[in-house]
Every structure is written in C-alpha cells, then in structure tokens.
Amino acid sequence: MRVMILMGKAVTLCFWGTVLLSLFSVFPKQVESLLGWAGVAILLIHLVEVAIFTKRFGNELVEPKYDKLMVLVFGIFHVLPFMMKKR
C-alpha cells in the first residue's frame, strides 16, 4: 500500500509541476487553458479535502500546518495513512 501511495504522490506532484509550467506559456494555448482549469478544479477539491481532514483528524495532528499543506498538494494520498491508522 505504501508504494501505491508514493506513486500517487509522484503523479500528483508531476501534475502540479505541469500546471505551474503551463503558467510560463510552454504549451499550446488550448493545453494551457485545459491545465489551468484542471488545476483550479483540483485545487478546489483539495481545499474541501483539507476541511474534511481537519474536522476528522484535527485533534490527532502533531504538525497541523504541515499536514494541511500536504493535503492541499497531495490530496487523498496524504490522508490515506491517517485513515488506515483509524481502523
């Protein structure tokens, strides 16, 4: 399971790198637009995940700011270990 989580984090990091790279007009306009909207959509989803994560695991967090930032970047791939511990 750990390998799957790490692979998911790597793919997510590549996605965010591509979204940031598209801000510098490296890709064709259509691709930049698509990446921009996809980035906004994923960011909004991750913001909702941060809110749910904070509500569910807020009192168990050792470093809340770090964990919230990691959920904002990696989404469910950062939350999964917390969910597995909760079982």
N, C-alpha and C positions, 0 to 999 in steps of 0.2 A: 504494500500500500504506500509505503514511504517513497518508493521510486516513482509511482504514478503521480503522487503529489508534487514531487520535484520536477517531473516532466511537465505537468500542468503549469507550474510556476514559471518554467523556462519559456513555454509557449506564450504565456500571458506577458512576460517581460519582453519577448520579441514583438508582440502586438503593440505594446505601449511604445517601444522603440520605433516601430514603423509609423505609428501615429505622430510621434514627435518629429520624425524625419520628414513626414509629409508637410509639416509646417514650413519647411525650407524650400518648397517648390521643386522637389526632386522628382516627383511622379507627374504623370499627365493630370490635367485639371479634373477629369472625371474620377480618377482614382483618389486624388487629394480630397475631393468633396465626399466621396464614399467613406474614406478613412476618417475624415473629420466627424461626420455624422455617427459613424460606428463608435468612435472614441467618446463622443458625448453620451451616446446611449449606454455604453458600458460603464462610464463614469457615474451616471445616474443610478444604474443598477447597483454598483459598488457602494454608493452613498446609502442606499436603502439597506444593503448588507451590513454596513457599519452600524447603522441604527439598531438593526435587529441583533447583531453581535454584541453591542454594548448593553442592550437590555437583558440579553440572555446570560452573558458571561461577565458582565461588568464588575461584579464583586470578587471574581476569581482571578482577575488580571494582575500580573506583577508589574508590567510596564504598559499601562493603558494607551498612552500616546503612540508608542511603537506598534502595538497590536492594531490599533485603529488605522494607522498609516499602512500597515501591511495588508489589512483587509481592503483598504481603498485601492491598493495597487494590484493585489493578487486575488481578491475576492474569496470565493469559496475554498480555494486551495490553501488559504491560511486558516480558515475556520475548521476544516475537516479534522485536524488533530485535536482540537478542543471538543468537537462533537464525539470523537472516538473515546476520549477520556471520560466523558459524561456518562457513557453507557454503563 
